[in-house]
Amino acid sequence: MNYWKSHAQEEVDFVVRRGEEVVELIQVTYASIERDVREREVKNLVKASHDLKCDNLKVVTWDYRQSMEYSYKRIEFIPLWQWLLQTA
């Protein structure tokens, strides 16, 4: 697992790989207000998705849960507690 950073210093927190294949991109935020979560996390996630050719996009939040489409990409927002239970 590593992170992604563009030449313009845009970042995605976690790049999950299986061998050489990128299988998931994850942003992590403490923000719980929908507008804050979307503004700060989504743009970089979508840019990395195009660059790394990965469509499994998640934003781990404190307590915000939602799915959305942005720039033809589906993004899942998931509360930390729920994400931890899924990975256990």
Secondary structure by P-SEA (a helix, b strand, c coil): cbbbbccccccccbbbbccccccbbbbbbccccaaaaaacccaaaaaaaaaacccbbbbbccccccccccccbbbbbbcaaaaaaaac
